[in-house]
Amino acid sequence: MVAPASAQVASDFGIHNDVLIALTTSIFVLGYALGPLFLGPLSEIYGRSRVLQLSNLWYLVWNLACGFAQTESQLIGFRLLAGIGGSAPMSIGGGVLGDCWRPDERGQAVAIYSLAPMLGPVIGPISGGWIAERSTWRWVFWSTSIVDAAIQILGLFFLQETFAPLLLERKAKRIRRSMDVEKAPYREIRTVFEGRDRSWQTIMTEALSRPFVLFVREPIVQLLSVYMAYLYGIFYLILTTMPSIFQGVYKQSAGIAGLHYIALGIGLTGASQINARAIDKMYIYLKSKNDGVGKPEFRLPAMFPATVLLPIGCLIAGWASQAHTHWIVPDIGITLVGAGMILSFQCIQTYIVDTFTLHAASALAAAACLRSLAGFGFPLFAPAMYGALGFGKGDTILAVVAIVIGCPAPWIFWHYGERIRNSSQYAQS
């Protein structure tokens, strides 16, 4: 929501540096890189619900503070702290879905879940543009805080715990308390997830180090994280440069320019809904062809066309903007970019959840860290890149890199994914 109001923020605080202006928007995503590294593992110690609710409360406090910032330093600092709290659903949400749904049913749930974090930054600038135009940029933060407070209240009543080891541990404690020591012989009651060393220090050390271990030792996490990072970087680069295209090139007002985010939303939502209906059906079909044995690789078919749609969309959007064609042409390119992104995101998220079910939150945290660093960094070099090369050549570079990184990924995992998983310590067999 901040991107369309960035000109107002720059005017109020006297910011003239393009990188610093972009930083006021992208610093929030840096929090997305830091938060999952400890929030994901903490959810595997204290449970999903508790960590989600406390993280949301943390986000609410600092997002509200952003509206009262008096200097650019305060705004940037508050945005970073708010991003750390807001990152919890990015790393924990996939773990919750892995807890609740069987593999045959999980694809549609993950597909819908994957859409929300990308559709939010699309809807936000539309409303943010009109809020900034009709009132002040401070109401961008206050309005989101009001909505988040309502969500926080609902979560207190309806967000239940889903993490199996914690639920079983609670059940074991209830059984221990109910046992009558005098009438029955002593029996040790413990869960299948409890090891010999259950000291607080051991549990905390293992959980907090797990995302780093997964990223260093697991080729699945490494390769998919790099591609997700590039996708996320392009996503936030588009979010932050769309105002310069439609306000700068096409001379539209902030409110009207914000409406072009609908094109990105159409691509994200349309492709997501199609894939949500197809991903589980495809999984079940491929499973039946494999003698009833399901594999995480059966989540990947939609990723093949996705790796083609993304670079095509980049080329159309960039060269159409450079040529000053009718505004609908870059919107078509942006729609294709959104479709390619969400298809790849859904396939990758579901593949990771299926592969690392018990430790899905830590695996997603490792992926979220790298992709969020890209989402933070890409918008910072965008003004310099487009200023030197123009939108056409700049987006051509993005398209070429997307082809080089993205196109081989589904082929590699389709043919060699099972072999890689079998050599993994954390992957579910």
LOKE-223858 format. One line per field, with one value per residue (C-alpha): residue number from 1; residue in one letter; chain; x, y, z. Coordinates in steps of 0.2 Angstrom, whole numbers, padded with zeros to 4 digits. Layout:
LOKE-223858
k (NUM | ...)
r (A | ...)
c (A | ...)
u (X | ...)
v (Y | ...)
w (Z | ...)
***
This chain:
LOKE-223858
k (1 | 2 | 3 | 4 | 5 | 6 | 7 | 8 | 9 | 10 | 11 | 12 | 13 | 14 | 15 | 16 | 17 | 18 | 19 | 20 | 21 | 22 | 23 | 24 | 25 | 26 | 27 | 28 | 29 | 30 | 31 | 32 | 33 | 34 | 35 | 36 | 37 | 38 | 39 | 40 | 41 | 42 | 43 | 44 | 45 | 46 | 47 | 48 | 49 | 50 | 51 | 52 | 53 | 54 | 55 | 56 | 57 | 58 | 59 | 60 | 61 | 62 | 63 | 64 | 65 | 66 | 67 | 68 | 69 | 70 | 71 | 72 | 73 | 74 | 75 | 76 | 77 | 78 | 79 | 80 | 81 | 82 | 83 | 84 | 85 | 86 | 87 | 88 | 89 | 90 | 91 | 92 | 93 | 94 | 95 | 96 | 97 | 98 | 99 | 100 | 101 | 102 | 103 | 104 | 105 | 106 | 107 | 108 | 109 | 110 | 111 | 112 | 113 | 114 | 115 | 116 | 117 | 118 | 119 | 120 | 121 | 122 | 123 | 124 | 125 | 126 | 127 | 128 | 129 | 130 | 131 | 132 | 133 | 134 | 135 | 136 | 137 | 138 | 139 | 140 | 141 | 142 | 143 | 144 | 145 | 146 | 147 | 148 | 149 | 150 | 151 | 152 | 153 | 154 | 155 | 156 | 157 | 158 | 159 | 160 | 161 | 162 | 163 | 164 | 165 | 166 | 167 | 168 | 169 | 170 | 171 | 172 | 173 | 174 | 175 | 176 | 177 | 178 | 179 | 180 | 181 | 182 | 183 | 184 | 185 | 186 | 187 | 188 | 189 | 190 | 191 | 192 | 193 | 194 | 195 | 196 | 197 | 198 | 199 | 200 | 201 | 202 | 203 | 204 | 205 | 206 | 207 | 208 | 209 | 210 | 211 | 212 | 213 | 214 | 215 | 216 | 217 | 218 | 219 | 220 | 221 | 222 | 223 | 224 | 225 | 226 | 227 | 228 | 229 | 230 | 231 | 232 | 233 | 234 | 235 | 236 | 237 | 238 | 239 | 240 | 241 | 242 | 243 | 244 | 245 | 246 | 247 | 248 | 249 | 250 | 251 | 252 | 253 | 254 | 255 | 256 | 257 | 258 | 259 | 260 | 261 | 262 | 263 | 264 | 265 | 266 | 267 | 268 | 269 | 270 | 271 | 272 | 273 | 274 | 275 | 276 | 277 | 278 | 279 | 280 | 281 | 282 | 283 | 284 | 285 | 286 | 287 | 288 | 289 | 290 | 291 | 292 | 293 | 294 | 295 | 296 | 297 | 298 | 299 | 300 | 301 | 302 | 303 | 304 | 305 | 306 | 307 | 308 | 309 | 310 | 311 | 312 | 313 | 314 | 315 | 316 | 317 | 318 | 319 | 320 | 321 | 322 | 323 | 324 | 325 | 326 | 327 | 328 | 329 | 330 | 331 | 332 | 333 | 334 | 335 | 336 | 337 | 338 | 339 | 340 | 341 | 342 | 343 | 344 | 345 | 346 | 347 | 348 | 349 | 350 | 351 | 352 | 353 | 354 | 355 | 356 | 357 | 358 | 359 | 360 | 361 | 362 | 363 | 364 | 365 | 366 | 367 | 368 | 369 | 370 | 371 | 372 | 373 | 374 | 375 | 376 | 377 | 378 | 379 | 380 | 381 | 382 | 383 | 384 | 385 | 386 | 387 | 388 | 389 | 390 | 391 | 392 | 393 | 394 | 395 | 396 | 397 | 398 | 399 | 400 | 401 | 402 | 403 | 404 | 405 | 406 | 407 | 408 | 409 | 410 | 411 | 412 | 413 | 414 | 415 | 416 | 417 | 418 | 419 | 420 | 421 | 422 | 423 | 424 | 425 | 426 | 427 | 428 | 429)
r (M | V | A | P | A | S | A | Q | V | A | S | D | F | G | I | H | N | D | V | L | I | A | L | T | T | S | I | F | V | L | G | Y | A | L | G | P | L | F | L | G | P | L | S | E | I | Y | G | R | S | R | V | L | Q | L | S | N | L | W | Y | L | V | W | N | L | A | C | G | F | A | Q | T | E | S | Q | L | I | G | F | R | L | L | A | G | I | G | G | S | A | P | M | S | I | G | G | G | V | L | G | D | C | W | R | P | D | E | R | G | Q | A | V | A | I | Y | S | L | A | P | M | L | G | P | V | I | G | P | I | S | G | G | W | I | A | E | R | S | T | W | R | W | V | F | W | S | T | S | I | V | D | A | A | I | Q | I | L | G | L | F | F | L | Q | E | T | F | A | P | L | L | L | E | R | K | A | K | R | I | R | R | S | M | D | V | E | K | A | P | Y | R | E | I | R | T | V | F | E | G | R | D | R | S | W | Q | T | I | M | T | E | A | L | S | R | P | F | V | L | F | V | R | E | P | I | V | Q | L | L | S | V | Y | M | A | Y | L | Y | G | I | F | Y | L | I | L | T | T | M | P | S | I | F | Q | G | V | Y | K | Q | S | A | G | I | A | G | L | H | Y | I | A | L | G | I | G | L | T | G | A | S | Q | I | N | A | R | A | I | D | K | M | Y | I | Y | L | K | S | K | N | D | G | V | G | K | P | E | F | R | L | P | A | M | F | P | A | T | V | L | L | P | I | G | C | L | I | A | G | W | A | S | Q | A | H | T | H | W | I | V | P | D | I | G | I | T | L | V | G | A | G | M | I | L | S | F | Q | C | I | Q | T | Y | I | V | D | T | F | T | L | H | A | A | S | A | L | A | A | A | A | C | L | R | S | L | A | G | F | G | F | P | L | F | A | P | A | M | Y | G | A | L | G | F | G | K | G | D | T | I | L | A | V | V | A | I | V | I | G | C | P | A | P | W | I | F | W | H | Y | G | E | R | I | R | N | S | S | Q | Y | A | Q | S)
c (A | A | A | A | A | A | A | A | A | A | A | A | A | A | A | A | A | A | A | A | A | A | A | A | A | A | A | A | A | A | A | A | A | A | A | A | A | A | A | A | A | A | A | A | A | A | A | A | A | A | A | A | A | A | A | A | A | A | A | A | A | A | A | A | A | A | A | A | A | A | A | A | A | A | A | A | A | A | A | A | A | A | A | A | A | A | A | A | A | A | A | A | A | A | A | A | A | A | A | A | A | A | A | A | A | A | A | A | A | A | A | A | A | A | A | A | A | A | A | A | A | A | A | A | A | A | A | A | A | A | A | A | A | A | A | A | A | A | A | A | A | A | A | A | A | A | A | A | A | A | A | A | A | A | A | A | A | A | A | A | A | A | A | A | A | A | A | A | A | A | A | A | A | A | A | A | A | A | A | A | A | A | A | A | A | A | A | A | A | A | A | A | A | A | A | A | A | A | A | A | A | A | A | A | A | A | A | A | A | A | A | A | A | A | A | A | A | A | A | A | A | A | A | A | A | A | A | A | A | A | A | A | A | A | A | A | A | A | A | A | A | A | A | A | A | A | A | A | A | A | A | A | A | A | A | A | A | A | A | A | A | A | A | A | A | A | A | A | A | A | A | A | A | A | A | A | A | A | A | A | A | A | A | A | A | A | A | A | A | A | A | A | A | A | A | A | A | A | A | A | A | A | A | A | A | A | A | A | A | A | A | A | A | A | A | A | A | A | A | A | A | A | A | A | A | A | A | A | A | A | A | A | A | A | A | A | A | A | A | A | A | A | A | A | A | A | A | A | A | A | A | A | A | A | A | A | A | A | A | A | A | A | A | A | A | A | A | A | A | A | A | A | A | A | A | A | A | A | A | A | A | A | A | A | A | A | A | A | A | A | A | A | A | A | A | A | A | A | A | A | A | A | A | A | A | A | A | A | A | A | A | A | A | A | A | A | A | A | A | A | A | A | A | A | A | A | A | A | A)
u (0000 | 0015 | 0021 | 0008 | 0011 | 0030 | 0029 | 0020 | 0032 | 0047 | 0039 | 0034 | 0052 | 0062 | 0069 | 0077 | 0087 | 0078 | 0086 | 0080 | 0062 | 0062 | 0069 | 0054 | 0044 | 0056 | 0063 | 0047 | 0052 | 0069 | 0059 | 0052 | 0069 | 0074 | 0058 | 0055 | 0073 | 0067 | 0048 | 0047 | 0057 | 0049 | 0032 | 0040 | 0043 | 0029 | 0016 | 0009 | -0006 | 0004 | 0018 | 0006 | -0004 | 0011 | 0019 | 0003 | 0002 | 0020 | 0016 | 0001 | 0010 | 0024 | 0013 | 0002 | 0018 | 0023 | 0008 | 0015 | 0033 | 0041 | 0057 | 0062 | 0073 | 0059 | 0048 | 0061 | 0065 | 0046 | 0043 | 0057 | 0050 | 0033 | 0040 | 0047 | 0030 | 0021 | 0033 | 0025 | 0012 | 0025 | 0035 | 0022 | 0007 | 0014 | 0017 | -0001 | -0007 | 0005 | -0002 | -0020 | -0022 | -0017 | -0006 | -0020 | -0030 | -0015 | -0013 | -0028 | -0026 | -0008 | -0013 | -0026 | -0013 | 0000 | -0011 | -0014 | 0003 | 0005 | -0013 | -0011 | 0003 | -0008 | -0024 | -0014 | -0008 | -0025 | -0032 | -0016 | -0016 | -0034 | -0030 | -0015 | -0024 | -0039 | -0031 | -0013 | 0000 | -0002 | -0019 | -0011 | -0004 | -0019 | -0031 | -0021 | -0019 | -0038 | -0041 | -0027 | -0034 | -0050 | -0040 | -0031 | -0047 | -0054 | -0038 | -0040 | -0056 | -0054 | -0036 | -0032 | -0016 | -0012 | 0006 | 0005 | 0020 | 0014 | -0004 | 0002 | 0014 | -0001 | -0011 | 0003 | 0003 | -0015 | -0013 | 0001 | -0010 | -0024 | -0014 | -0017 | 0000 | -0006 | -0018 | -0009 | 0010 | 0021 | 0021 | 0032 | 0020 | 0028 | 0025 | 0034 | 0042 | 0051 | 0069 | 0080 | 0086 | 0072 | 0081 | 0076 | 0093 | 0094 | 0077 | 0080 | 0097 | 0091 | 0075 | 0083 | 0098 | 0087 | 0083 | 0101 | 0105 | 0091 | 0098 | 0116 | 0113 | 0097 | 0099 | 0080 | 0079 | 0094 | 0088 | 0070 | 0075 | 0086 | 0072 | 0059 | 0070 | 0072 | 0053 | 0050 | 0063 | 0054 | 0037 | 0042 | 0052 | 0036 | 0026 | 0038 | 0040 | 0022 | 0020 | 0034 | 0027 | 0009 | 0012 | 0028 | 0026 | 0007 | 0004 | -0010 | -0014 | -0010 | -0027 | -0029 | -0011 | -0015 | -0029 | -0016 | -0012 | -0028 | -0019 | -0007 | -0021 | -0030 | -0015 | -0012 | -0030 | -0034 | -0019 | -0021 | -0039 | -0036 | -0021 | -0030 | -0043 | -0030 | -0016 | -0024 | -0032 | -0016 | -0008 | -0021 | -0020 | -0001 | -0002 | -0014 | -0002 | 0012 | 0003 | -0005 | 0011 | 0012 | 0027 | 0031 | 0037 | 0018 | 0016 | 0027 | 0018 | 0010 | 0028 | 0033 | 0021 | 0024 | 0043 | 0038 | 0024 | 0035 | 0049 | 0035 | 0026 | 0042 | 0046 | 0029 | 0027 | 0045 | 0044 | 0026 | 0030 | 0046 | 0036 | 0022 | 0009 | -0009 | -0009 | -0018 | -0003 | 0009 | -0006 | -0007 | 0012 | 0010 | -0005 | 0006 | 0020 | 0008 | 0001 | 0019 | 0024 | 0009 | 0010 | 0028 | 0025 | 0011 | 0021 | 0036 | 0027 | 0017 | 0033 | 0042 | 0028 | 0026 | 0045 | 0048 | 0031 | 0036 | 0049 | 0039 | 0040 | 0059 | 0061 | 0049 | 0058 | 0075 | 0066 | 0057 | 0074 | 0082 | 0067 | 0063 | 0081 | 0078 | 0062 | 0071 | 0086 | 0078 | 0068 | 0083 | 0093 | 0077 | 0078 | 0096 | 0093 | 0078 | 0086 | 0101 | 0093 | 0075 | 0060 | 0063 | 0081 | 0079 | 0065 | 0074 | 0088 | 0075 | 0067 | 0084 | 0089 | 0071 | 0074 | 0091 | 0086 | 0068 | 0067 | 0079 | 0071 | 0056 | 0065 | 0079 | 0067 | 0055 | 0069 | 0081 | 0070 | 0067 | 0085 | 0089 | 0075 | 0082 | 0098 | 0091 | 0090 | 0075 | 0064 | 0049 | 0051)
v (0000 | 0012 | 0011 | 0023 | 0035 | 0035 | 0052 | 0059 | 0052 | 0059 | 0076 | 0076 | 0070 | 0079 | 0063 | 0066 | 0050 | 0037 | 0022 | 0030 | 0032 | 0014 | 0009 | 0015 | 0002 | -0013 | -0012 | -0021 | -0036 | -0037 | -0041 | -0055 | -0062 | -0060 | -0066 | -0084 | -0089 | -0089 | -0089 | -0105 | -0115 | -0107 | -0114 | -0131 | -0129 | -0118 | -0122 | -0113 | -0104 | -0095 | -0089 | -0083 | -0073 | -0065 | -0061 | -0053 | -0042 | -0037 | -0032 | -0022 | -0012 | -0007 | -0004 | 0008 | 0017 | 0019 | 0031 | 0042 | 0042 | 0060 | 0056 | 0045 | 0035 | 0032 | 0026 | 0014 | 0007 | 0004 | -0004 | -0016 | -0021 | -0023 | -0034 | -0046 | -0048 | -0049 | -0063 | -0076 | -0083 | -0084 | -0097 | -0105 | -0105 | -0120 | -0130 | -0127 | -0134 | -0149 | -0152 | -0152 | -0160 | -0176 | -0176 | -0180 | -0164 | -0153 | -0145 | -0135 | -0128 | -0123 | -0115 | -0104 | -0100 | -0096 | -0083 | -0072 | -0066 | -0061 | -0054 | -0043 | -0032 | -0031 | -0025 | -0014 | -0002 | 0000 | 0006 | 0014 | 0025 | 0032 | 0034 | 0044 | 0054 | 0058 | 0060 | 0057 | 0043 | 0041 | 0033 | 0020 | 0013 | 0017 | 0009 | -0008 | -0007 | -0006 | -0022 | -0031 | -0028 | -0036 | -0051 | -0052 | -0053 | -0066 | -0076 | -0077 | -0086 | -0096 | -0100 | -0117 | -0127 | -0139 | -0145 | -0164 | -0166 | -0152 | -0158 | -0176 | -0169 | -0160 | -0176 | -0186 | -0173 | -0175 | -0194 | -0192 | -0181 | -0193 | -0208 | -0214 | -0219 | -0229 | -0240 | -0243 | -0248 | -0234 | -0232 | -0220 | -0209 | -0200 | -0196 | -0204 | -0187 | -0186 | -0191 | -0194 | -0176 | -0165 | -0151 | -0133 | -0129 | -0144 | -0141 | -0123 | -0125 | -0139 | -0129 | -0112 | -0120 | -0131 | -0118 | -0115 | -0133 | -0136 | -0123 | -0128 | -0147 | -0149 | -0146 | -0146 | -0131 | -0122 | -0123 | -0119 | -0105 | -0097 | -0097 | -0092 | -0077 | -0072 | -0073 | -0063 | -0050 | -0047 | -0047 | -0032 | -0024 | -0023 | -0017 | -0003 | 0002 | 0002 | 0020 | 0026 | 0018 | 0023 | 0040 | 0044 | 0037 | 0038 | 0053 | 0046 | 0051 | 0041 | 0034 | 0029 | 0022 | 0011 | 0003 | -0005 | -0017 | -0026 | -0033 | -0041 | -0047 | -0055 | -0065 | -0071 | -0075 | -0082 | -0094 | -0098 | -0103 | -0114 | -0122 | -0124 | -0135 | -0145 | -0148 | -0161 | -0170 | -0170 | -0177 | -0191 | -0195 | -0197 | -0207 | -0219 | -0221 | -0225 | -0240 | -0229 | -0221 | -0202 | -0192 | -0173 | -0172 | -0174 | -0156 | -0149 | -0151 | -0133 | -0126 | -0130 | -0117 | -0105 | -0104 | -0098 | -0086 | -0076 | -0071 | -0068 | -0056 | -0047 | -0044 | -0038 | -0026 | -0018 | -0015 | -0009 | 0004 | 0009 | 0012 | 0021 | 0009 | 0009 | 0006 | -0011 | -0019 | -0017 | -0023 | -0039 | -0042 | -0039 | -0051 | -0065 | -0061 | -0063 | -0080 | -0087 | -0081 | -0089 | -0105 | -0107 | -0102 | -0114 | -0129 | -0125 | -0122 | -0138 | -0148 | -0142 | -0145 | -0163 | -0166 | -0159 | -0162 | -0162 | -0148 | -0139 | -0123 | -0123 | -0128 | -0114 | -0102 | -0106 | -0102 | -0087 | -0079 | -0079 | -0074 | -0059 | -0053 | -0052 | -0044 | -0031 | -0028 | -0029 | -0013 | -0003 | -0006 | -0004 | 0015 | 0015 | 0000 | 0007 | 0025 | 0018 | 0005 | 0009 | -0002 | -0013 | -0018 | -0019 | -0031 | -0041 | -0044 | -0050 | -0061 | -0069 | -0073 | -0080 | -0092 | -0097 | -0100 | -0106 | -0117 | -0131 | -0132 | -0142 | -0154 | -0157 | -0161 | -0171 | -0183 | -0182 | -0176 | -0193 | -0197 | -0181 | -0184 | -0202 | -0195 | -0182 | -0183 | -0172 | -0176 | -0187 | -0204)
w (0000 | 0003 | -0015 | -0023 | -0008 | -0009 | -0018 | -0003 | 0010 | 0000 | 0000 | 0018 | 0024 | 0010 | 0003 | -0015 | -0017 | -0027 | -0018 | -0001 | -0008 | -0014 | 0003 | 0012 | 0003 | 0002 | 0019 | 0025 | 0015 | 0024 | 0039 | 0029 | 0027 | 0046 | 0054 | 0047 | 0053 | 0071 | 0069 | 0059 | 0071 | 0086 | 0079 | 0080 | 0098 | 0105 | 0092 | 0077 | 0085 | 0099 | 0087 | 0074 | 0086 | 0095 | 0079 | 0072 | 0088 | 0086 | 0068 | 0073 | 0086 | 0074 | 0059 | 0069 | 0074 | 0056 | 0054 | 0068 | 0061 | 0061 | 0051 | 0037 | 0049 | 0061 | 0046 | 0040 | 0057 | 0061 | 0044 | 0047 | 0064 | 0057 | 0043 | 0055 | 0063 | 0047 | 0041 | 0052 | 0040 | 0026 | 0035 | 0047 | 0035 | 0025 | 0040 | 0046 | 0030 | 0031 | 0048 | 0042 | 0025 | 0018 | 0002 | -0009 | -0003 | 0001 | -0016 | -0017 | 0001 | -0003 | -0019 | -0010 | 0004 | -0009 | -0017 | -0002 | 0001 | -0017 | -0019 | -0004 | -0011 | -0027 | -0018 | -0006 | -0019 | -0027 | -0010 | -0005 | -0021 | -0017 | 0002 | -0002 | -0015 | -0004 | 0013 | 0018 | 0018 | 0037 | 0034 | 0024 | 0040 | 0051 | 0040 | 0039 | 0057 | 0060 | 0049 | 0057 | 0075 | 0069 | 0063 | 0079 | 0089 | 0077 | 0079 | 0098 | 0096 | 0080 | 0077 | 0084 | 0087 | 0073 | 0076 | 0080 | 0091 | 0103 | 0103 | 0107 | 0121 | 0128 | 0128 | 0136 | 0150 | 0153 | 0154 | 0166 | 0177 | 0177 | 0182 | 0199 | 0205 | 0220 | 0210 | 0194 | 0191 | 0185 | 0166 | 0156 | 0145 | 0131 | 0112 | 0097 | 0094 | 0110 | 0111 | 0125 | 0127 | 0130 | 0138 | 0133 | 0127 | 0115 | 0108 | 0105 | 0097 | 0085 | 0080 | 0077 | 0067 | 0057 | 0043 | 0040 | 0040 | 0027 | 0016 | 0017 | 0016 | 0005 | -0014 | -0015 | -0004 | -0012 | -0030 | -0027 | -0015 | -0028 | -0041 | -0028 | -0023 | -0041 | -0043 | -0028 | -0033 | -0049 | -0040 | -0029 | -0043 | -0053 | -0038 | -0035 | -0053 | -0059 | -0052 | -0063 | -0078 | -0077 | -0068 | -0077 | -0094 | -0096 | -0085 | -0074 | -0057 | -0042 | -0040 | -0058 | -0059 | -0044 | -0054 | -0065 | -0051 | -0055 | -0071 | -0059 | -0048 | -0063 | -0068 | -0050 | -0046 | -0063 | -0064 | -0045 | -0047 | -0062 | -0053 | -0037 | -0046 | -0056 | -0044 | -0033 | -0048 | -0057 | -0041 | -0040 | -0058 | -0058 | -0042 | -0049 | -0064 | -0051 | -0043 | -0030 | -0024 | -0023 | -0025 | -0022 | -0040 | -0045 | -0040 | -0053 | -0070 | -0069 | -0066 | -0084 | -0093 | -0078 | -0083 | -0100 | -0096 | -0084 | -0097 | -0111 | -0099 | -0094 | -0113 | -0117 | -0102 | -0104 | -0123 | -0123 | -0110 | -0119 | -0135 | -0126 | -0133 | -0127 | -0108 | -0110 | -0118 | -0103 | -0093 | -0103 | -0100 | -0081 | -0081 | -0089 | -0076 | -0062 | -0069 | -0071 | -0054 | -0044 | -0054 | -0049 | -0031 | -0029 | -0036 | -0026 | -0010 | -0011 | -0016 | -0001 | 0011 | 0003 | 0005 | 0022 | 0030 | 0049 | 0046 | 0033 | 0043 | 0044 | 0026 | 0020 | 0032 | 0023 | 0007 | 0013 | 0020 | 0003 | -0007 | 0004 | 0003 | -0016 | -0013 | -0003 | -0014 | -0032 | -0030 | -0024 | -0041 | -0052 | -0054 | -0059 | -0071 | -0079 | -0080 | -0089 | -0100 | -0101 | -0098 | -0114 | -0111 | -0092 | -0093 | -0107 | -0095 | -0082 | -0094 | -0100 | -0082 | -0078 | -0093 | -0087 | -0069 | -0071 | -0086 | -0080 | -0062 | -0065 | -0077 | -0064 | -0050 | -0062 | -0067 | -0051 | -0037 | -0030 | -0030 | -0021 | -0008 | -0004 | 0001 | 0013 | 0032 | 0033 | 0018 | 0021 | 0013)
***
